[in-house]
Amino acid sequence: MKLVWKLLRQHISIPQFVGFFFANLVGVVIILLGVQFYHDFQALDSEDSFMKASYLIVNKKISAFSTLTGAQQTFSDSDVANLQKEDFVERIGAFTPSSYNVRARFDVQGLANFSTEMFFESVPDEFVDVSSDAWNYQEGSTQIPIILPKNYLDLYNFGYAQGKGLPKLSEGILGAMKLQVQIAGNGEVGNFDGRIVGFSSRLNTILVPEKFMHWANQQYASNENTKEPTRLIIEVNNPADERITTYLQDHDYETDKEKLDASKTTFILRVIVSIVMVVGIVISILSFYILMLSVFLLVQKNSTKLENLLLIGYSPAKVSFPYQALTVGLNVLVLILAVVIMCVVRNYYLGMFENFFPDLQAPGIMSALCVGLVLLLIVSIFNIIAVHRKVMSIWKRKD
């Protein structure tokens, strides 16, 4: 084995391996940073993790004429069917409103006790990205999962509570509290415990599971399923598609422009991150090619001496091992340095994020590490096989 290492040191080209090392380091850093940045950016929208950025809330414009005439700004079956035919639409769901009276009360012992009239709406469960255990209702249960608009909490904290001298409530505290809900209608009254499972900056409604909504409308309302929806939730394949804006304007529909712009920004960011990661993969592939070329040149320069080693009894595995160890060792060193660089850069941009999002809960780096380890495993296996085959070709010549 020492003889093989001596041969390896005699003909090794330092510039070639340095070139591979830095090229591969750049490629792996780009890939890991792309993966980690995407996950960190997703955390910025964690408060709406149950609502994808590709979802749009659409309603018909309310004009002075419709107000004076009392016209209902609802979506007919033909409106929904025409919208579904558009290429940019993936899925459509309708908001189902509550057809009964709802009153809710918060009791905070020693702090506050207040109640208010409110309303419920629901959308098909496939549009709500909450675990089935959290977003579930069984008929007869008194527990109702609820998603509240974040601006309702802001109105309480910075308006009502401040004016009344009441304590401000965080999302965590409010989520741990029980919301006492009373539903009345159709000559019946029911009492329920609301369980807040999330807050949304994109939804200006109080959301409950669709299964509960259908049951409650049947139980407490006499005209269940007689109303056409006034709002739709639409999943689009590309929020940046200009056809969306054109279609909404042509049909006198509207959506929250700021949220549509945010969806476009998120989509564009995903595309940019994908492009950057592809560039990183290309750089890594090219650097891998440089490494294999350097190793093959080493083997070729030593082919006569390696053949002699094989003739005197060295096995192909023993002859291959130093070259395989060199390539795998370089790949491991590249991954370690790439992770260190990624962490340094990540700490820098997370510092900037935290200036704008003080409550940011950044995820760990496990996803990026897993990607790096998978790349290391694939490249190392390929290197080992390629070197072994090259040595085997020399070994077969001795016959």
N, C-alpha and C positions, 0 to 999 in steps of 0.2 A: 504493500500500500504506500510506503514511503517513496518508492520509485515513481509511482504515478504522480504523487504530489510534487516531486522534484521536476518531472516533465511539465506539469501544469505551470509551475512557477517560471520555467525557462522561457516559455513562449506567450505568457499572458500579456495582453495589450491593455495597459492601464487606461489610456484615453478612450478606448472603445467601451470599457466597462463603466467608466465615469460618465460617458455620454448616455449609456443605457440607464444608469442609476438616476441621474437628474431628470431625464425625459420621463421615465416611469414614475418618479416621485411627483412630477408636475401633473401627470395624468391621474394618478390615484388621489392626490389632494383635490383635484377638481371634482372627481366622482364623489368622494366622501363629503366634501363641502356642499355639493349639490343636494345630496340625500339629506344631510343634516339641516341645511338651510330650509328645505321644503318642510321638514317636520317642525322646525322652530316657527316658521311662518304660520303653519296650521294652528299652532298654539295661540297665536294672536286672535284667532277667530273661535277660540274654544267655547266662548259663551253661546255661540250658535253652532256648536258641533253637531247638534241634531238636525240642523237645516243646512243642506249643501249650498254652496255658492251658486250653483247652476239653477237654483229654484227662483222663479219670479212670481210675485203676487200681482195679479192683474184684476182691474175692475173697470167698469164703464165710467166715463167722465160724468160728473153731476153738473148740469148746467142750470141756469136760471129758469129756462123753459120747462125742464123736467121737474123742477121744484114747484113751479106754479101749476103745472098740469097734474102733478101727482103721479107722473109716469114712473114705473118701477124699473130701475137700472139693473136688470137681471140678465143672466146669460141663458138663452134658450138652447135646446138640444142642437139646433142647426148651427148656432154660434160655436158651440163646443166642437161639433163635427168639422166645421170649416177650419177651425184653429188646429185641430188634430192633423189635418192634411198637410200642414206646412212642414217643410223639410227640417226646420230648426227645432221642431217640437219632438221631444222624446216621450213624455207622459203628461197627462192632465188630470188634475184632481179638483174637486169642488169643495168649497167651504160649506159646511152644514151648520146653520145657526141654531141656537136654542130657541124653542117655541114655548118657553115657560119663564117664570120669574125666578131670579137668582139673587140671594142675599148672602154676603160673606162677612165673617167677623174674625178678627185677630184678637187673641188674648195674650198679652205679655205681662205676666204677674209682676206687679210692682212698678211696671213701666208704662204700659199703654193698653187701652181697650177701645177699639173702634170697629165700626161696621160700615158696609157700603152696599149699594145696589151694584150688580155686575151682570155680565153675560158670558156665555160660553160659545165657542165654535170648535169644530173639528175638521180635520182633513184625513184622507185615507192614510192608514198607518204606515204604508210603504214610503210616505214622504217625510216621516219623522224618524230620524236616526237615533233612537233610544233603545236600549236593550229591552227585549220582550218582557223581562221580569219587571222593569221599572215602568214600562208603558203598556200596562195591561189592566183590564177591568173584567171582573167576573160578575155576572148578574146576581144581584142580591147583596153584593159587598158594599160597605159604607165608605170604602177608601177610593178616592178619585185622584189619579195622577194629573197634575196641572203644570203647564208651561206659561209663565207670565212674561209680559213685555218688560224689558229692562227699564224703559222710560217711566213705567208706573212706579217703580222703586225710586227712581230719581225724583219724580214729582213728590213722592212722600218725604224723602230725605231732605230735599232742598226747598220744598214749598210748605207742605202741611206740617211736617214735624218741626221745622225751624220756626214756623209761625206760632205753633201751639206749645213750644218748649218741650216737645217729646224727644226721646232718644232716636238717633239715626240707626238704621238697620242695614247690615251687610247682607249680601246674597247668601252667605253661609248661615247666618243666624236665621234669616227668613226661611231658608230651605229646611231648617231643623224644626221650625214652628209648625203647629197644626192650624190649618185654615178651616174654620167651622163654616160649612156651607148649608144653606137652607134653600130647598127648591119647592116652589109652589105652583100649582096649575091643575086644571081639570078637576077641581074640587079636592085635591090631595096635597099633602105636605110631606116632604122627606128631609131628613137631616143626614149630612155626610161629613166626613173628614177629608179635607183637601190635602194632598201631599205634593209639595212643589218639587218638581224634578229638574227644573232648568229655567233660565231666563234668556230672552231673545232680544237682540237689537234690531232684528229684521222683521219680526212679526208684531203688528199692533193689534193683538187680539189675545184673548185668554183661551188657550188650547186645552182640550180634553180628548181622551181616546175616542175614536169614531164608534167603537162598540158601546161605550157609555152613552154617547150622544143619541144613537138610534134607540137605545132602551129608554132613556129619559124622555125623549120626545113621544114615544109610544105611551109611556106611563103618565106623563104630566101635561101633554098637549093633545088637543083634539084634531089638529090639522097637520099631523106629521107627514112629511114628504109631499106637501102640497105647494111648497114654495120653491121657485127656481133660485139657483145660487146667485149671489151678488158679487162674489169674488171667486177667482180660480187660482190654483197654484200650478205652475207649469215648470216642468223640467226641460231645459234647453240643452242642446249639445254644444253650443258655443255662445256664451253670453256676449261676446264681442261682435257677433254677426249683426251687420247693419240692417238686415231684413227684419229683425225683431222690432227695432225702432220704427221702421217704415210701416210695418203691419199694424202696430199699435196706433200710430197716427192716422192711418187710412181708415181704421175701424172705430176711431174715437175711443180707444181704450187707453188706460194709463197705468203706470207702475211707478214705484218710488225711484226717481231718477238717480238719487245718490246711491241707492242700493244696487241699481243696475250698473252704475259706473264702478262700484266696488266689485261687483261680480266680474265685470270686464277686466279690471285690474288683476284680480286673482287668477283669471284664466290666462291672461297675457304672461303673468309671472310664472305660471306652470309651464307655459310654452318655452319661456326663456330658460328656466331651470333645466328643462328637458334638452334643449339645444346645447347648453353648457355641458351637461353630463355626456351627451353624445361626443362632443369635442374631447372631453376627458378620456372617453373610451377609445377614440381614434388614436389619441396620443399614446395611451397605454399599449394598444396593439402594435403601433409602430416601434415603441421602445422594446416591446417583447421580441419583435422581429430583429432588432439590433442585437439583443442578448443572444438569441439563438444563432444568429450569424457569427457572432464572436466565438461562441462555444464550438460551433462547427469548424471554424477556422483553427481553433486550438486543437481539436481532435485531428483535423486534417494534417496540420503541421507535425503532429506526433504519431501519425498513423503507422509509420514503419516501426517505431519503438513500441507502440501499443500492441502491434501485431506480434512482436517478439515476446512481450509480456504474456500474451495469450498462449503463445507456443510453449513457453516454459511452465505453464500450468495455472496462471491467473485466470479466474473466471470472469466472464463479461460483466457480471454484477460488481465485482471488486474494481475492475478497470473503470466502470462507469461512475462509481460512487463519488469520487472527488469532483467531477464535473457537475454531477447532480447536486452535491452539497453546495458548490459555489453558486449555482443558479438559485436554489431554494434559499440559501442564506442571504443573497442580495434581495430577493423578493420580501423576505421577512423584515430585513432592515428598512426597506422602502415603506412597508406598511406601518412599522413603528413610528418612523419619522413623519409619515403622512398623517397619522392620528394625532401626533403632538402638534403639528402645524395647524391641523383642523381645529383642535381645541383652542389654540391661541387666537386664531381668526374668529372663532365662534364667540369667545369671551369678549372680543372687541365689539362685534355687531350686537351681541345681546345687551351690552352696556348702553348702546344707542337705543335699542328697543325699549329698555326699561325706563328711559327718560320720558317716553310717550305712553308706556303701558306699565305703570308701577306695580300692578297686581299680576304681571305676567308670570305664569307657571311654565317655565321652559321644560320640555321633555329631556330625557337622558340621551346618551349617544349610542345606545345599544343598536339602533337600526343601522347607523353608519358603520359601526364595528362589524355587524353581521355581513353587510355588503362587502367590506374590506376582507374579511376572512373567507368569504365565498370566492372572491377574486383571487386571493392568495392560493386557495386550494385548487381552483381550476388551472391557474397558470403553472403552479408547481407540478401538478400531475402531468400536464402537457410537456413541461420541460423534462421531467424524469423519463417519460416515454420516448421523447424525441432523442435524448442523449443515448438511451439504451439501444434504440434502433440503429443509431449511427455506429455505436461500438459493435453491435451485432453484425453490421455489414462488413466491418473490418475482420471480425472473427470468422465469418464465413469464407473470406478470401484465403485464410490459412489452409483451407481444405483443398 
